[in-house]
Amino acid sequence: MANGTGNAGLITRLRSFFSTDLAMDLGTANTLIYARGKGIVVNEPSVVAISNGTRKVVSVGAQAKVMYGKTPQDIITIRPLKDGVIADFDAAKIMISTLISKAKLSGFLLKPTIIIGVPSGITQVEKKAVIESAMETGMGRVHLIEEPMAAAIGTNMPIHESRANLIVDIGGGTTEVAIISMFATAYSESIRVAGDELDDSIVKYLRRKNELEVGVFEAERIKILVGSAHPSDTRLETEAAGRDLSGGLPRRLKVDDVMIREAMAEPVKAIVDAVHRAMSGVSAEMAADITSRGVVLAGGGALIRGLNKRIQHDMGLPVYRSRDPLTAIVRGAGRVLENFDFFKRVIIN
């Protein structure tokens, strides 16, 4: 047995000389790449700009995001993922290939292995799309890990223990709620309510209440600056920039945390309700573990002010925001990559 473990370690070390294996958080909002032995080497928005006629790549990532909604007719900007899964296969392939090349890794003598985080509710067809898009960019082997499992590992939850851990990963396209113990998922639910839905709720609110049309990335900016899920003594204000619906001219409007909390009320409630469903279906023993350990929030949505307090208030559970929640999934997938023999049972394909 010891010899087998030693051989596995030797093979891993030999691979590192000839190939740079990767882990990826292929997110609706952002794509992050972790390289073995190097850490996070890419963190870019999941946006692609391509020529409308030739389908030639104009830009990918942050540069493409700046162009979103502002391009001339011969250039289109695409978000290849929707609700956590690939919606445009060709654009996803372009994005993955370009971002891997941005990592500036050395040439591969062996085709790299890649571990990719996917939503827990993903279908077989959606899994196939992820695997094929990665294989077509030159990967040798593609492993999939469920995003809440990766987030739990990335936040250093003791997933190998018999005690239950509750993780809530709020990404751009999906919110994943999972109870994990002994390397396995005892409960999981994936709802397609997350960062994008919060942004969309702000767009709809300003259109309905103030006759102001704003873009999705302007709504995202407002959410980051003044968005909150629970009342606070601190007053937050910013200006929303958009187009007046009655006159069609550019217009700016002062908005505050009270307005934006009202705008986001429905999707925030949907996230809280998902946590409630998880707790209502567990055994008394698991409930005791979670009550003792608390709930951990990961993903970009964990950064919404007061969300931990809102869940704590409604559920009566201690709720903690993970350290650097935006990178939890890719850090977890990276840990699996670096310690594959220990974590291999969490791979789902």
DRENDO-1510 file (C-alpha; in Angstrom, 1 decimal, always signed):
<recs>
REC; n; res; u; v; w
REC; 1; MET; +0.0; +0.0; +0.0 .
REC; 2; ALA; +2.8; +2.4; +0.9 .
REC; 3; ASN; +4.6; +1.5; -2.3 .
REC; 4; GLY; +1.4; +2.3; -4.3 .
REC; 5; THR; +1.1; +5.7; -2.6 .
REC; 6; GLY; +4.7; +6.4; -3.3 .
REC; 7; ASN; +4.3; +5.4; -7.0 .
REC; 8; ALA; +1.3; +7.8; -7.3 .
REC; 9; GLY; +3.3; +10.6; -5.8 .
REC; 10; LEU; +6.2; +9.9; -8.1 .
REC; 11; ILE; +3.9; +10.0; -11.1 .
REC; 12; THR; +2.4; +13.3; -10.0 .
REC; 13; ARG; +5.9; +14.8; -9.6 .
REC; 14; LEU; +7.0; +13.5; -13.0 .
REC; 15; ARG; +3.8; +15.0; -14.6 .
REC; 16; SER; +4.7; +18.4; -13.1 .
REC; 17; PHE; +7.9; +18.4; -15.2 .
REC; 18; PHE; +6.1; +17.8; -18.5 .
REC; 19; SER; +2.7; +19.4; -18.0 .
REC; 20; THR; +1.0; +22.1; -15.9 .
REC; 21; ASP; -2.3; +20.6; -14.6 .
REC; 22; LEU; -5.1; +23.1; -13.9 .
REC; 23; ALA; -8.2; +23.7; -11.9 .
REC; 24; MET; -11.0; +26.0; -13.1 .
REC; 25; ASP; -14.0; +27.8; -11.8 .
REC; 26; LEU; -16.0; +28.2; -15.0 .
REC; 27; GLY; -18.4; +30.8; -13.6 .
REC; 28; THR; -21.3; +32.7; -15.2 .
REC; 29; ALA; -19.8; +36.0; -14.0 .
REC; 30; ASN; -16.1; +35.2; -13.7 .
REC; 31; THR; -13.7; +32.4; -14.7 .
REC; 32; LEU; -10.7; +31.6; -12.5 .
REC; 33; ILE; -7.8; +29.3; -13.3 .
REC; 34; TYR; -5.5; +27.6; -10.7 .
REC; 35; ALA; -2.2; +26.1; -11.9 .
REC; 36; ARG; -0.6; +23.3; -10.0 .
REC; 37; GLY; +2.2; +24.7; -7.8 .
REC; 38; LYS; +1.5; +28.3; -8.8 .
REC; 39; GLY; -1.9; +29.1; -7.4 .
REC; 40; ILE; -4.5; +31.3; -9.1 .
REC; 41; VAL; -3.1; +32.6; -12.4 .
REC; 42; VAL; -6.2; +33.9; -14.1 .
REC; 43; ASN; -9.3; +35.8; -12.8 .
REC; 44; GLU; -11.3; +37.3; -15.6 .
REC; 45; PRO; -15.0; +38.1; -16.3 .
REC; 46; SER; -16.7; +35.4; -18.4 .
REC; 47; VAL; -17.3; +37.6; -21.4 .
REC; 48; VAL; -16.1; +37.2; -25.0 .
REC; 49; ALA; -16.1; +39.8; -27.8 .
REC; 50; ILE; -16.0; +38.4; -31.4 .
REC; 51; SER; -16.4; +39.7; -34.9 .
REC; 52; ASN; -19.9; +39.2; -36.1 .
REC; 53; GLY; -18.9; +38.1; -39.6 .
REC; 54; THR; -15.7; +36.1; -39.2 .
REC; 55; ARG; -16.2; +34.9; -35.6 .
REC; 56; LYS; -12.7; +36.1; -34.9 .
REC; 57; VAL; -11.8; +36.8; -31.3 .
REC; 58; VAL; -11.6; +40.6; -30.5 .
REC; 59; SER; -11.1; +40.3; -26.8 .
REC; 60; VAL; -11.9; +38.1; -23.8 .
REC; 61; GLY; -12.4; +38.8; -20.1 .
REC; 62; ALA; -12.1; +42.3; -18.6 .
REC; 63; GLN; -11.5; +44.0; -22.0 .
REC; 64; ALA; -14.6; +42.3; -23.4 .
REC; 65; LYS; -16.7; +43.3; -20.3 .
REC; 66; VAL; -15.9; +47.0; -20.8 .
REC; 67; MET; -17.2; +46.6; -24.4 .
REC; 68; TYR; -20.5; +44.9; -23.3 .
REC; 69; GLY; -23.5; +46.6; -24.8 .
REC; 70; LYS; -21.3; +49.3; -26.4 .
REC; 71; THR; -19.9; +47.6; -29.5 .
REC; 72; PRO; -20.4; +48.5; -33.2 .
REC; 73; GLN; -22.6; +46.3; -35.3 .
REC; 74; ASP; -19.7; +44.2; -36.6 .
REC; 75; ILE; -18.7; +43.1; -33.1 .
REC; 76; ILE; -20.8; +41.2; -30.6 .
REC; 77; THR; -20.2; +40.6; -26.9 .
REC; 78; ILE; -21.3; +37.2; -25.4 .
REC; 79; ARG; -21.5; +35.8; -22.0 .
REC; 80; PRO; -21.0; +32.1; -22.8 .
REC; 81; LEU; -22.5; +30.8; -19.6 .
REC; 82; LYS; -26.0; +31.2; -18.2 .
REC; 83; ASP; -27.3; +30.0; -14.9 .
REC; 84; GLY; -24.0; +28.3; -14.3 .
REC; 85; VAL; -23.9; +26.2; -17.4 .
REC; 86; ILE; -22.6; +26.6; -21.0 .
REC; 87; ALA; -25.2; +28.5; -23.2 .
REC; 88; ASP; -22.9; +29.1; -26.2 .
REC; 89; PHE; -20.5; +26.2; -26.8 .
REC; 90; ASP; -18.3; +28.0; -29.4 .
REC; 91; ALA; -17.9; +31.1; -27.3 .
REC; 92; ALA; -17.1; +29.0; -24.2 .
REC; 93; LYS; -14.4; +27.1; -26.1 .
REC; 94; ILE; -12.9; +30.4; -27.3 .
REC; 95; MET; -13.0; +31.8; -23.8 .
REC; 96; ILE; -11.4; +28.8; -22.1 .
REC; 97; SER; -8.7; +28.5; -24.7 .
REC; 98; THR; -7.8; +32.2; -24.5 .
REC; 99; LEU; -7.8; +32.3; -20.7 .
REC; 100; ILE; -5.6; +29.3; -20.5 .
REC; 101; SER; -3.2; +31.0; -22.9 .
REC; 102; LYS; -3.3; +34.1; -20.7 .
REC; 103; ALA; -2.0; +32.0; -17.9 .
REC; 104; LYS; +1.4; +32.0; -19.8 .
REC; 105; LEU; +2.1; +28.5; -18.9 .
REC; 106; SER; +5.1; +26.6; -20.4 .
REC; 107; GLY; +4.5; +24.4; -23.4 .
REC; 108; PHE; +2.9; +21.0; -22.6 .
REC; 109; LEU; +4.8; +17.8; -23.4 .
REC; 110; LEU; +1.9; +15.9; -21.9 .
REC; 111; LYS; -1.7; +17.1; -22.2 .
REC; 112; PRO; -2.7; +18.7; -19.0 .
REC; 113; THR; -5.4; +17.4; -16.6 .
REC; 114; ILE; -8.0; +19.9; -15.6 .
REC; 115; ILE; -10.6; +19.9; -12.7 .
REC; 116; ILE; -13.6; +22.1; -13.4 .
REC; 117; GLY; -16.3; +23.1; -10.9 .
REC; 118; VAL; -19.9; +22.6; -12.1 .
REC; 119; PRO; -23.4; +23.2; -10.5 .
REC; 120; SER; -24.7; +20.3; -8.4 .
REC; 121; GLY; -27.9; +20.3; -10.5 .
REC; 122; ILE; -26.1; +19.9; -13.8 .
REC; 123; THR; -27.6; +17.5; -16.4 .
REC; 124; GLN; -25.7; +14.9; -18.4 .
REC; 125; VAL; -26.0; +17.0; -21.5 .
REC; 126; GLU; -24.6; +20.0; -19.6 .
REC; 127; LYS; -21.7; +17.9; -18.2 .
REC; 128; LYS; -20.9; +16.7; -21.7 .
REC; 129; ALA; -20.7; +20.3; -23.0 .
REC; 130; VAL; -18.2; +21.3; -20.3 .
REC; 131; ILE; -16.0; +18.3; -20.9 .
REC; 132; GLU; -16.0; +18.7; -24.7 .
REC; 133; SER; -15.3; +22.4; -24.5 .
REC; 134; ALA; -12.3; +21.7; -22.3 .
REC; 135; MET; -11.1; +18.8; -24.4 .
REC; 136; GLU; -11.2; +20.9; -27.6 .
REC; 137; THR; -8.8; +23.4; -26.0 .
REC; 138; GLY; -6.1; +20.7; -25.7 .
REC; 139; MET; -6.8; +19.1; -22.3 .
REC; 140; GLY; -5.9; +15.5; -21.8 .
REC; 141; ARG; -8.2; +14.6; -19.0 .
REC; 142; VAL; -11.2; +16.5; -17.6 .
REC; 143; HIS; -12.5; +15.9; -14.1 .
REC; 144; LEU; -15.6; +17.6; -12.7 .
REC; 145; ILE; -16.3; +18.5; -9.1 .
REC; 146; GLU; -19.6; +20.0; -7.8 .
REC; 147; GLU; -19.2; +23.6; -7.0 .
REC; 148; PRO; -20.5; +23.4; -3.4 .
REC; 149; MET; -18.0; +20.6; -2.7 .
REC; 150; ALA; -15.2; +22.6; -4.2 .
REC; 151; ALA; -16.3; +25.7; -2.2 .
REC; 152; ALA; -16.4; +23.7; +1.0 .
REC; 153; ILE; -12.8; +22.4; +0.4 .
REC; 154; GLY; -11.7; +25.9; -0.5 .
REC; 155; THR; -13.0; +27.2; +2.8 .
REC; 156; ASN; -11.2; +24.5; +4.7 .
REC; 157; MET; -14.3; +22.7; +5.9 .
REC; 158; PRO; -13.4; +19.3; +7.3 .
REC; 159; ILE; -15.4; +17.4; +4.6 .
REC; 160; HIS; -13.7; +14.1; +5.6 .
REC; 161; GLU; -15.2; +14.1; +9.1 .
REC; 162; SER; -18.5; +12.5; +9.9 .
REC; 163; ARG; -20.0; +15.7; +11.3 .
REC; 164; ALA; -22.2; +17.7; +8.9 .
REC; 165; ASN; -21.1; +20.9; +7.2 .
REC; 166; LEU; -23.5; +23.4; +5.5 .
REC; 167; ILE; -22.1; +25.5; +2.6 .
REC; 168; VAL; -24.0; +28.1; +0.6 .
REC; 169; ASP; -22.2; +29.1; -2.6 .
REC; 170; ILE; -23.8; +32.1; -4.2 .
REC; 171; GLY; -22.3; +32.6; -7.7 .
REC; 172; GLY; -23.3; +34.6; -10.7 .
REC; 173; GLY; -25.9; +32.1; -12.2 .
REC; 174; THR; -26.7; +29.7; -9.4 .
REC; 175; THR; -26.9; +29.4; -5.6 .
REC; 176; GLU; -25.8; +26.0; -4.3 .
REC; 177; VAL; -26.8; +24.8; -0.9 .
REC; 178; ALA; -25.2; +21.6; +0.3 .
REC; 179; ILE; -24.7; +19.5; +3.4 .
REC; 180; ILE; -21.4; +17.6; +3.3 .
REC; 181; SER; -19.8; +15.0; +5.4 .
REC; 182; MET; -17.3; +12.1; +4.9 .
REC; 183; PHE; -16.4; +13.3; +1.4 .
REC; 184; ALA; -20.0; +13.0; +0.2 .
REC; 185; THR; -23.0; +15.3; -0.3 .
REC; 186; ALA; -25.9; +14.4; +2.0 .
REC; 187; TYR; -28.1; +17.1; +0.6 .
REC; 188; SER; -27.9; +19.5; -2.2 .
REC; 189; GLU; -30.1; +22.0; -4.1 .
REC; 190; SER; -29.1; +24.3; -6.9 .
REC; 191; ILE; -31.4; +27.2; -7.6 .
REC; 192; ARG; -31.0; +29.6; -10.6 .
REC; 193; VAL; -31.2; +32.6; -8.4 .
REC; 194; ALA; -27.9; +34.3; -7.7 .
REC; 195; GLY; -25.8; +37.4; -8.6 .
REC; 196; ASP; -27.3; +37.8; -12.1 .
REC; 197; GLU; -30.8; +37.6; -10.7 .
REC; 198; LEU; -30.0; +40.3; -8.1 .
REC; 199; ASP; -28.6; +42.5; -10.8 .
REC; 200; ASP; -31.8; +41.9; -12.9 .
REC; 201; SER; -34.0; +42.8; -10.0 .
REC; 202; ILE; -32.2; +46.2; -9.7 .
REC; 203; VAL; -32.7; +46.8; -13.5 .
REC; 204; LYS; -36.4; +46.0; -13.2 .
REC; 205; TYR; -36.9; +48.1; -10.0 .
REC; 206; LEU; -35.3; +51.2; -11.5 .
REC; 207; ARG; -37.3; +50.8; -14.7 .
REC; 208; ARG; -40.6; +50.3; -12.8 .
REC; 209; LYS; -40.2; +52.8; -10.0 .
REC; 210; ASN; -38.0; +55.5; -11.5 .
REC; 211; GLU; -38.4; +55.2; -15.3 .
REC; 212; LEU; -34.7; +54.7; -15.6 .
REC; 213; GLU; -33.2; +52.1; -17.8 .
REC; 214; VAL; -29.7; +50.9; -16.7 .
REC; 215; GLY; -27.5; +48.1; -18.1 .
REC; 216; VAL; -26.8; +44.9; -16.2 .
REC; 217; PHE; -23.2; +45.9; -15.4 .
REC; 218; GLU; -24.4; +49.3; -14.0 .
REC; 219; ALA; -26.8; +47.3; -11.9 .
REC; 220; GLU; -24.0; +45.1; -10.7 .
REC; 221; ARG; -21.9; +48.2; -9.8 .
REC; 222; ILE; -24.9; +49.6; -7.8 .
REC; 223; LYS; -25.3; +46.2; -6.0 .
REC; 224; ILE; -21.7; +46.2; -5.0 .
REC; 225; LEU; -21.6; +49.8; -3.8 .
REC; 226; VAL; -24.9; +50.0; -1.9 .
REC; 227; GLY; -26.7; +46.6; -2.0 .
REC; 228; SER; -27.7; +45.0; +1.3 .
REC; 229; ALA; -29.9; +42.2; +2.5 .
REC; 230; HIS; -30.5; +43.4; +6.1 .
REC; 231; PRO; -31.0; +46.9; +7.6 .
REC; 232; SER; -28.0; +48.7; +8.9 .
REC; 233; ASP; -27.3; +51.9; +10.8 .
REC; 234; THR; -24.9; +53.0; +7.9 .
REC; 235; ARG; -26.6; +54.9; +5.1 .
REC; 236; LEU; -25.1; +54.1; +1.7 .
REC; 237; GLU; -25.7; +56.2; -1.5 .
REC; 238; THR; -24.5; +56.3; -5.1 .
REC; 239; GLU; -25.7; +57.5; -8.5 .
REC; 240; ALA; -27.3; +55.2; -11.1 .
REC; 241; ALA; -26.5; +56.2; -14.7 .
REC; 242; GLY; -28.8; +55.2; -17.5 .
REC; 243; ARG; -31.4; +56.4; -20.0 .
REC; 244; ASP; -34.6; +58.2; -19.1 .
REC; 245; LEU; -37.5; +56.1; -20.4 .
REC; 246; SER; -39.9; +59.0; -20.9 .
REC; 247; GLY; -37.5; +61.3; -22.8 .
REC; 248; GLY; -34.8; +59.0; -24.0 .
REC; 249; LEU; -32.0; +61.2; -22.8 .
REC; 250; PRO; -29.1; +60.2; -20.4 .
REC; 251; ARG; -30.0; +60.6; -16.8 .
REC; 252; ARG; -28.5; +60.1; -13.3 .
REC; 253; LEU; -30.4; +59.1; -10.2 .
REC; 254; LYS; -29.4; +59.0; -6.6 .
REC; 255; VAL; -30.0; +55.6; -5.1 .
REC; 256; ASP; -29.5; +54.3; -1.6 .
REC; 257; ASP; -29.3; +51.0; +0.3 .
REC; 258; VAL; -33.0; +51.1; +1.3 .
REC; 259; MET; -34.1; +51.3; -2.3 .
REC; 260; ILE; -31.7; +48.6; -3.5 .
REC; 261; ARG; -32.6; +46.3; -0.5 .
REC; 262; GLU; -36.2; +46.6; -1.6 .
REC; 263; ALA; -35.2; +45.9; -5.2 .
REC; 264; MET; -33.4; +42.7; -4.2 .
REC; 265; ALA; -35.9; +41.5; -1.7 .
REC; 266; GLU; -37.4; +38.7; -3.8 .
REC; 267; PRO; -34.1; +37.0; -4.9 .
REC; 268; VAL; -32.7; +37.4; -1.4 .
REC; 269; LYS; -35.8; +35.7; +0.0 .
REC; 270; ALA; -35.3; +32.8; -2.5 .
REC; 271; ILE; -31.8; +32.3; -1.2 .
REC; 272; VAL; -32.9; +32.3; +2.4 .
REC; 273; ASP; -35.7; +29.9; +1.6 .
REC; 274; ALA; -33.2; +27.5; +0.0 .
REC; 275; VAL; -31.2; +27.4; +3.2 .
REC; 276; HIS; -34.4; +26.8; +5.2 .
REC; 277; ARG; -35.3; +23.8; +2.9 .
REC; 278; ALA; -31.9; +22.3; +3.5 .
REC; 279; MET; -32.3; +22.5; +7.3 .
REC; 280; SER; -35.9; +21.3; +7.3 .
REC; 281; GLY; -34.9; +18.0; +5.6 .
REC; 282; VAL; -32.0; +16.9; +7.7 .
REC; 283; SER; -31.8; +14.4; +10.6 .
REC; 284; ALA; -31.7; +15.7; +14.2 .
REC; 285; GLU; -28.0; +14.7; +14.4 .
REC; 286; MET; -27.0; +16.7; +11.3 .
REC; 287; ALA; -29.1; +19.6; +12.5 .
REC; 288; ALA; -27.1; +19.6; +15.8 .
REC; 289; ASP; -23.8; +19.6; +13.9 .
REC; 290; ILE; -24.9; +22.5; +11.7 .
REC; 291; THR; -26.3; +24.5; +14.7 .
REC; 292; SER; -22.9; +24.0; +16.4 .
REC; 293; ARG; -20.7; +24.7; +13.4 .
REC; 294; GLY; -22.8; +27.3; +11.6 .
REC; 295; VAL; -23.4; +28.0; +7.9 .
REC; 296; VAL; -20.6; +29.2; +5.7 .
REC; 297; LEU; -21.2; +31.5; +2.7 .
REC; 298; ALA; -19.0; +31.5; -0.3 .
REC; 299; GLY; -19.1; +32.9; -3.9 .
REC; 300; GLY; -19.5; +36.6; -4.9 .
REC; 301; GLY; -23.0; +36.8; -3.4 .
REC; 302; ALA; -21.5; +36.2; +0.0 .
REC; 303; LEU; -20.2; +39.8; -0.2 .
REC; 304; ILE; -23.7; +41.3; -0.1 .
REC; 305; ARG; -23.9; +43.4; +3.0 .
REC; 306; GLY; -25.9; +41.8; +5.8 .
REC; 307; LEU; -26.7; +38.6; +4.0 .
REC; 308; ASN; -25.1; +36.6; +6.8 .
REC; 309; LYS; -27.2; +38.6; +9.3 .
REC; 310; ARG; -30.4; +38.1; +7.3 .
REC; 311; ILE; -30.0; +34.3; +7.2 .
REC; 312; GLN; -28.9; +34.3; +10.9 .
REC; 313; HIS; -32.0; +36.4; +11.8 .
REC; 314; ASP; -34.4; +34.2; +9.9 .
REC; 315; MET; -32.9; +30.8; +10.7 .
REC; 316; GLY; -31.5; +31.3; +14.2 .
REC; 317; LEU; -28.2; +29.8; +13.0 .
REC; 318; PRO; -24.6; +31.2; +13.2 .
REC; 319; VAL; -23.6; +32.3; +9.7 .
REC; 320; TYR; -20.1; +33.1; +8.6 .
REC; 321; ARG; -18.7; +34.6; +5.4 .
REC; 322; SER; -15.7; +32.6; +4.1 .
REC; 323; ARG; -12.3; +34.3; +3.6 .
REC; 324; ASP; -12.0; +35.6; +0.0 .
REC; 325; PRO; -15.4; +34.0; -1.0 .
REC; 326; LEU; -14.9; +34.9; -4.7 .
REC; 327; THR; -12.1; +32.4; -5.0 .
REC; 328; ALA; -13.4; +29.6; -2.8 .
REC; 329; ILE; -14.4; +27.2; -5.7 .
REC; 330; VAL; -11.1; +27.5; -7.6 .
REC; 331; ARG; -9.0; +27.3; -4.4 .
REC; 332; GLY; -11.0; +24.1; -3.5 .
REC; 333; ALA; -10.5; +22.6; -7.0 .
REC; 334; GLY; -6.9; +23.5; -6.7 .
REC; 335; ARG; -6.5; +21.7; -3.4 .
REC; 336; VAL; -8.1; +18.6; -5.0 .
REC; 337; LEU; -5.5; +18.9; -7.9 .
REC; 338; GLU; -2.6; +19.2; -5.4 .
REC; 339; ASN; -3.9; +16.3; -3.2 .
REC; 340; PHE; -5.7; +14.2; -5.7 .
REC; 341; ASP; -5.3; +10.8; -3.9 .
REC; 342; PHE; -6.9; +12.2; -0.7 .
REC; 343; PHE; -9.8; +14.0; -2.5 .
REC; 344; LYS; -10.4; +11.8; -5.5 .
REC; 345; ARG; -13.7; +10.4; -4.3 .
REC; 346; VAL; -15.3; +13.9; -4.7 .
REC; 347; ILE; -14.8; +13.8; -8.5 .
REC; 348; ILE; -18.2; +13.1; -10.1 .
REC; 349; ASN; -17.2; +11.8; -13.6 .
</recs>
